[in-house]
Amino acid sequence: MKNSLHPVRSFALGLTACVAAANAQEIGALYTMDNAGAGNHVQVIARKGDTLSLAAAYPTGGLGLGSTPGLPSQGSLLLSPDGRWLFVCNAGSDDVSVFETLPGGGLQLTDKVPSGGRRPLSLALHGSLLYVVNAGGAVMDKDNVTAFHFGCGALALLPGSARPLSADNTGPAQVSISRDGETLVVTEKATGLIDTWLIASDGMAKDHQAFMSVGMTPYGFGIGRSERLFVSEAAGGAPNASSVSSYTIGESGALSVISAAVPTKQTAACWLALAPNGRYLYTGDAGGGAISGFHVHADGSVTLLEPSGLTASVGSGTHPADLAFSQDGSAFFSLNNGNGTISAFRVMGDGSLQSKGGLAGLPTSSAGLAAR
């Protein structure tokens, strides 16, 4: 064990106290945000069978960037594992909004707090501990990670929890927490580094380490069973140079390579989604519109599902961004903010993807994707 007291235990009270009030959640919804500079909104997309329809938009109380396409990050919008709470980065106003998901499919804003830095871009939740990565260096400030306690719809800053990244302006892409709750991970696009911290029993990050990614431009990632880390590598957008690597996260927070820079055979594979069953992962190629699937083996190594690297295509110029699985893993979705669409797929037993249409008419500034 890395800590004598598991972080989840010390942070469980805020969530446990809310359990009795929880409503049974309906399945079948997607969430994204328009990232509008004049006022950010969460867009709720109803899912009935294979049909998607835009249901409503809810103001976050904060501002997006209004940038096209989207945000240069993964995880700017996060759904709690039980599907009850939705967390949203307001990158233009430096704050984070919290919504409760309602049984009828709607949302209720329950809190909005400063993010602990400038330009929040990605969120991570474990138990009642929420971490935010702030890309402050992009606005003449400093990049950092900051922690919050979450309970009954409200976020409370953990004073003194802000930790700098490896430099002031690293181009952070994503933050996440290992499954055991003991390691915090951040990818830095500009430096090529992957940061880790151990998480103490009080939620504070400690013992920072930085590891050079084995592939260029580490971007999106997922953490699977046995604390294995799977990272997409965009290779600076060089043609057909993207890759995926896998690592083991050790008890000290150190990373050990399992598969080193396995080619996707596509361009700019920025986003990565790991299937709930841990058997497959997929990357989204912002450059060419390809979805590349990988089989995840028992030892954590990865191999392409298709020799060409093309498991599915969402179309040239679509710029697939955030990716998401339904909570049962049977459906897979790609937010394509190059043309304002969402592509839907059925996940087959062999990892292949069967197209099931999708949805059009979203703003090209849209960012973040979560599904239930």
DRENKOLNU-502151 format. One record per residue (C-alpha): residue in three letters; x, y, z. Coordinates in steps of 0.1 Angstrom, whole numbers, plus 5000, padded with zeros to 4 digits. Each point is the difference from the previous one (the first is absolute). Layout:
residues N
AlaXYZ...
END
This chain:
residues 372
Met500050005000Lys501250354992Asn498150165028Ser499049875034Leu496550154996His498449974966Pro498950344986Val496549884992Arg499449915037Ser500850355012Phe497950164973Ala497149765000Leu497750195024Gly498950274976Leu498749754975Thr498649755025Ala497850265016Cys498450064967Val499249644991Ala496549995016Ala498950304980Ala501249864966Asn497349944974Ala500249694978Gln501650124968Glu498749944965Ile502449874974Gly500450154966Ala501550344999Leu503150184987Tyr501550325013Thr502250254983Met500550385003Asp499850274974Asn503150185015Ala498550334990Gly501950315009Ala496950205008Gly498749735024Asn500849635002His497249754998Val499749625006Gln498249844971Val497949695010Ile499549754972Ala497349745005Arg500949644989Lys497249764992Gly501349684984Asp502250124972Thr498350344997Leu501650325013Ser498150325004Leu500950345015Ala497850035031Ala501050325018Ala502850245008Tyr500850125036Pro502250305008Thr503049925022Gly500250365014Gly503550024986Leu501750084967Gly501549784974Leu502850104976Gly497950014969Ser503049844982Thr499649794969Pro500549715001Gly499349945037Leu502649985027Pro503549854998Ser499449745027Gln498149695011Gly497649985029Ser498850365001Leu496549865009Leu499749715025Leu497249785011Ser500249835034Pro500149614999Asp496449985013Gly498850244973Arg498550245026Trp502550304998Leu501550184970Phe503050235003Val500950254974Cys503150224993Asn499250374991Ala503450074984Gly499150364992Ser499050105036Asp502449785020Asp497449815019Val498349665002Ser496349935000Val498149715016Phe496749874989Glu497749735014Thr498549784973Leu496249975004Pro497949694994Gly498250164970Gly503350074983Gly500450365011Leu502850175019Gln500050225031Leu503050225007Thr501149955036Asp503350185003Lys502650214982Val503450075015Pro503450154989Ser502249734985Gly503050085021Gly501950144970Arg499550134965Arg498449824970Pro498749675015Leu500149734973Ser499649655016Leu498549845030Ala500549685021Leu497849855027His500649725025Gly497649965028Ser499450355012Leu503350144989Leu500050214968Tyr503250134983Val500150274973Val502950074976Asn500450374992Ala501950104968Gly500850355014Gly503250034981Ala498050044968Val498750335015Met503350135015Asp499449825033Lys501249665012Asp498849654994Asn498949805031Val497849735015Thr497650095028Ala497949785023Phe496450035013His497849815023Phe496649914985Gly496949935020Cys496250034993Gly500450214969Ala502650255014Leu503850044995Ala502350125027Leu503650104992Leu502649815020Pro502250295011Gly503649974990Ser499349724975Ala501250184969Arg503149834985Pro502050144970Leu500649794969Ser503649954987Ala500150364986Asp497750314997Asn498749914965Thr499949634993Gly496949964979Pro498249765025Ala497649774983Gln498449795027Val499949925037Ser498849675015Ile500349805032Ser501049635001Arg497349755008Asp501449945035Gly499850375007Glu503750035008Thr501650164970Leu499250324981Val501150014963Val500350304975Thr501250004964Glu501950304987Lys499850044962Ala502650284996Thr502849835021Gly499349644992Leu499849915037Ile497649805021Asp499750125036Thr499149795030Trp499450085036Leu499149785029Ile496750105017Ala500250025038Ser497249905023Asp498950375002Gly499750024962Met503250204995Ala502349914972Lys503649935010Asp503349864986His499750144965Gln501849804973Ala500350084962Phe500649734974Met500850054963Ser497349854979Val501349724977Gly497950154972Met499950364989Thr497250245013Pro498349795027Tyr496350115000Gly496949805011Phe500249705022Gly498149745020Ile500949805031Gly499049645001Arg500149705024Ser503349935018Glu500850374998Arg500949994963Leu500350334982Phe499150024962Val501150324983Ser499350144965Glu502950184983Ala499250264974Ala503650034987Gly499550374994Gly497649934972Ala502649844978Pro498449794972Asn499349645010Ala502350035031Ser497649975028Ser500349725026Val498749855032Ser502249895030Ser499249815031Tyr501650015034Thr499749865035Ile499650255028Gly502249895029Glu499450045037Ser502450305001Gly498250164970Ala502849904976Leu499049894965Ser501349684984Val499549954962Ile498049704988Ser499450094963Ala502150284985Ala498550234974Val497949754981Pro499150174967Thr496350094993Lys501150044963Gln497950325001Thr500650375007Ala499550215031Ala498549735023Cys499250245028Trp497149845019Leu499849655016Ala497249815016Leu500449675019Ala497149764999Pro498349945034Asn500949634997Gly503650094994Arg500349784969Tyr500250274974Leu501050364995Tyr499450254972Thr501750324989Gly498650294980Asp502150144972Ala499450374999Gly501950034967Gly498349744979Gly496749905017Ala501149655008Ile499149795030Ser502849755008Gly499249715022Phe502449805021His499749675018Val501250025036His501749675010Ala500149855035Asp503550135006Gly499150364991Ser501649994965Val498050144971Thr499749904963Leu497950144972Leu496749844992Glu500550074963Pro503449994982Ser499150334983Gly499350175033Leu496550094987Thr497349855022Ala497450274989Ser499950344984Val497950305009Gly501050184968Ser502850234988Gly499950355016Thr497849895029His502750045026Pro498949735025Ala500650135035Asp498949865033Leu498949634999Ala497649825024Phe498549665007Ser496549955013Gln500349885036Asp499349644990Gly502650014973Ser497649904972Ala500150334982Phe502950234990Phe499750374990Ser502350264984Leu499550375003Asn501150154966Asn500450375005Gly501450064965Asn496449984986Gly497950015032Thr498949635001Ile500049705023Ser500649654984Ala498549705017Phe501249644998Arg499049665014Val503049825016Met500249654987Gly501449705019Asp503250004980Gly500650375006Ser498850114965Leu497750304998Gln496750004982Ser498850344990Lys496650105014Gly499750364986Gly500250295023Leu499050365004Ala500750324981Gly499550375008Leu502450055029Pro502350315002Thr503549944988Ser501250155033Ser498649705018Ala502249825025Gly499949715024Leu497849694998Ala498549775026Ala497449724996Arg497749795021
END
